[in-house]
Amino acid sequence: ADWKATVSDLDYKGKLNFKDGSGWETGLGYDFGRLRTELTYGQSNNDIKSITAQINEGLNKGTTADATALGDLQITNIFLNSYLDFPIGEEKKFTPYIGGGIGGSKLAIDNITVVNEELKAANTWLFGYQWKLGLNYSISQNLNIFGEGTSSGFSDLGAAGDKYGLESNSDLSYRGGFRLNF
């Protein structure tokens, strides 16, 4: 995630890197045939791995600054998603799909320290989005299993206040699960 902050009236920016994490998602939707929609609720959690910082204004712009970060980033998503299915063969056991969604993402990140000043944790709702590419396998008329890759992001530069902000557009994840049709 990219971050920005104002510390002692001086603007800083940098990158936060995260370790692999875990997450889950549940939803309820309707199948129109080749088009599906759903409302989902999910959470993911990643430990902070490292942070970089540099001055972002004035004559010293680009100068590296001391920064430390420990803790984790938790994202809670509520998305409205749509999917387009591409059934394969007469039996339609395998169905590749593409999808996307928009909604709200609640960002909760632990404190970071920049040039010996601790910045309070961000904890705010913001605009989120995601793209999905997956493969569904029909076990029966009412039960499917799936695997999918997801790219999601959020934009908070300024939403958490003038002194602190985050932005991410490179959250890549993979999921597996099951879908019940009734």
C-alpha positions in Angstrom: 0.0 0.0 0.0 1.1 3.6 -0.7 0.9 5.8 2.4 1.3 9.6 3.0 1.4 11.5 6.3 2.2 14.9 7.6 4.8 14.8 10.5 5.9 18.1 12.2 4.4 20.1 9.3 6.4 18.2 6.7 4.8 15.8 4.1 6.1 12.2 3.9 5.2 9.3 1.7 6.2 5.7 1.3 5.2 2.1 0.9 3.9 -0.5 3.3 4.6 -4.1 2.4 2.6 -7.0 3.9 3.2 -10.7 4.6 0.9 -13.2 3.0 -2.3 -13.3 5.1 -5.7 -15.0 5.3 -9.3 -14.1 4.6 -12.8 -15.2 4.0 -15.9 -14.1 2.2 -19.6 -15.0 2.3 -22.5 -13.8 0.2 -26.1 -14.1 -1.0 -27.1 -13.6 -4.6 -29.2 -14.5 -7.6 -28.4 -16.5 -10.7 -30.0 -15.1 -13.9 -28.4 -17.8 -16.1 -25.1 -16.7 -17.6 -25.2 -13.6 -15.4 -25.0 -13.8 -11.6 -25.1 -11.0 -8.9 -24.4 -11.2 -5.2 -23.9 -9.1 -2.1 -20.8 -10.3 -0.2 -19.2 -9.6 3.2 -15.6 -10.6 3.8 -12.4 -9.9 5.8 -8.7 -10.2 5.2 -5.8 -9.8 7.6 -2.1 -9.3 6.7 0.9 -8.6 9.0 3.0 -5.6 8.2 6.3 -6.8 6.8 8.2 -3.5 6.1 7.8 0.2 5.5 9.7 2.8 3.5 9.5 6.6 3.9 10.8 9.7 2.1 10.2 13.4 2.4 7.6 14.5 -0.2 8.1 18.3 -0.4 10.6 21.1 -0.5 14.3 21.0 -1.3 14.7 17.6 0.5 12.0 15.9 -1.6 12.9 12.3 -2.2 15.3 12.1 0.8 14.9 8.8 2.7 13.5 9.1 6.3 13.5 6.7 9.2 10.2 4.7 9.6 9.1 1.6 11.5 5.9 -0.3 11.4 4.6 -3.4 13.3 1.2 -4.9 13.5 -1.3 -5.7 10.8 -3.8 -4.4 8.3 -7.3 -5.7 8.5 -9.8 -5.0 5.6 -13.5 -5.6 5.8 -15.4 -5.5 2.5 -19.0 -5.2 1.6 -19.4 -5.5 -2.2 -22.1 -5.8 -4.8 -20.6 -8.2 -7.4 -21.7 -9.3 -10.9 -20.3 -12.3 -12.8 -20.5 -13.5 -16.4 -20.3 -17.3 -16.8 -18.9 -19.2 -19.8 -20.2 -22.8 -19.5 -18.1 -25.4 -21.3 -19.6 -28.5 -23.0 -23.1 -30.0 -23.0 -23.0 -31.1 -19.4 -21.7 -27.7 -18.2 -19.7 -29.2 -15.4 -16.9 -26.6 -15.8 -17.8 -22.9 -16.0 -15.1 -20.3 -16.2 -16.2 -16.8 -15.1 -15.2 -13.2 -14.8 -16.6 -10.8 -12.3 -16.2 -7.4 -10.6 -17.6 -5.6 -7.7 -17.8 -2.2 -5.9 -18.7 -1.3 -2.4 -17.2 -0.2 0.9 -14.0 -1.3 2.5 -13.2 -0.7 6.2 -9.5 -0.2 6.7 -8.0 -0.9 10.1 -4.2 -0.6 10.3 -1.9 -0.4 13.3 0.3 2.6 14.2 3.4 3.4 12.2 6.4 5.5 13.3 7.9 8.1 11.0 11.0 10.2 12.1 10.3 9.2 15.7 6.7 10.4 15.7 4.0 7.7 16.1 1.1 8.1 13.6 -2.2 6.9 15.0 -3.8 3.9 13.3 -6.2 4.5 10.5 -9.7 3.1 11.0 -12.2 4.3 8.4 -14.7 3.2 5.7 -13.7 4.0 2.1 -14.5 3.1 -1.5 -13.4 -0.4 -2.6 -13.5 -2.5 -5.8 -12.4 -5.9 -7.0 -12.0 -8.0 -10.2 -12.3 -11.8 -10.2 -11.4 -14.6 -12.6 -12.4 -18.1 -11.7 -13.5 -21.6 -12.5 -16.6 -23.3 -11.2 -17.2 -27.1 -11.1 -20.7 -28.4 -10.7 -20.8 -31.4 -8.3 -24.6 -31.5 -8.4 -27.5 -29.2 -9.5 -27.3 -27.5 -6.1 -23.6 -27.7 -5.1 -20.6 -26.2 -6.9 -16.9 -25.8 -5.9 -14.8 -23.0 -7.3 -11.3 -21.5 -7.4 -10.7 -17.9 -8.2 -8.1 -15.2 -8.4 -9.0 -11.7 -7.1 -7.5 -8.3 -7.5 -8.9 -5.6 -5.2 -8.1 -2.2 -4.0 -9.2 0.9 -2.1 -8.5 4.6 -2.1 -8.0 6.5 1.1 -5.5 9.2 0.3 -7.2 12.0 2.3 -10.3 10.0 3.4 -8.8 9.3 6.8 -7.9 13.0 7.3 -5.3 15.5 6.2 -2.5 14.0 8.2 -2.7 10.3 7.1 -3.8 8.3 4.1 -3.4 4.9 2.4 -4.0 3.7 -1.1 -3.7 0.2 -2.6 -4.5 -1.2 -6.0 -2.4 -4.3 -6.0 -4.0 -6.7 -3.5 -3.8 -10.0 -5.3 -5.4 -13.1 -3.7 -6.7 -16.5 -4.5 -9.7 -18.3 -3.0 -11.4 -21.6 -3.0 -14.8 -22.5 -1.8 -18.3 -23.8 -2.5 -21.5 -22.4 -3.7 -25.0 -23.6 -2.8 -27.8 -23.0 -5.2 -31.4 -23.1 -3.9 
